[in-house]
Amino acid sequence: MHEWKITEAIIEEILKQAEANGVKKINKVILSIGKESDLTGDEIRFCFDALKSNYPLGDLELQIKQRDGMGGIIIEEIEGED
């Protein structure tokens, strides 16, 4: 199940970006997935919900939107507190 590994990589990148920007508590993350990608928002959300307890993510809000094109997953925004 490649969605699992991809979602782990997304979570690790979210944490890396949050740390680099001084965000200590992440409240909301917005991801976008290309409409022609072989991944769906439902797959990523399922894996994210299953994995997030393994990481210091608390009960953040995850939004997933589609965009035109094939491109993979992009972290559009990370909202949080210093």
N, C-alpha and C positions, 0 to 999 in steps of 0.2 A: 504494500500500500504506500505508494510514493507520496500521497497527500500528507501522511503522518510526518515524514522527514522534511517535507517542504514547510509544513506548519511549524515544526521545531525550529527550522532556520529562520522563519519569520519572527517567531517569539524572541529568539536570540538577537536578531537585528533590532527589534523594538527596544529591548533592554539596553542594547549597545547605544542606540541613538538617544534614548532617554538619559542615560548616564552622561553621554557627551554634552548634552544640553542642560545638565543640572536638574533634571526632573527626578524627584525622589519617589513620588507616588503618581502612577499613571492612572488617569481617570477614563480616558477615551482614546481609542485608536480607530482610524478610518483607513481601510484598505480598498484598493480598486483592482479588479481583475478584468483583463481583456475579454470581450465577448466571444472571441474565437479561440480562447484558451481551452485546453483540455481539462481544466479545473473549474469547479463551480463554487460559489459562495457557500452552499450548504455543506459541501465536503470540508472546506476549510473551517467553517464554524464548528462542525462536529468535532474535528480533530483539536481545534483550539480549546473548546470547552472541556475536552477530555484531558488535555495536556496542561492547562493553565494552573492547576493546583500544584504542579511540580516546579513552578516558577513564582517569583515574588510579584504577582500581578493583581492580587486582591480580586475585587469584583468589578473590574473595568468594563466599560461599555465597548463592544466591538461592532463597528459598522462596516459592511462590505457592499461596495457598489460596483456596477459594471461600467466599463468604458469601451469605446470602439477599438477594434484591432485585436491582434493576437497577443501582444505583450503579456508577460506573466503578471505576478502580483506586485503592486507598488504600495508602499506605506505612504499614504497621502498626508496623514496628520497624526501627531501624538499630542494629546492634551494631558496636562498633569499639574502637580504642585511642586514647588521647590522644597 
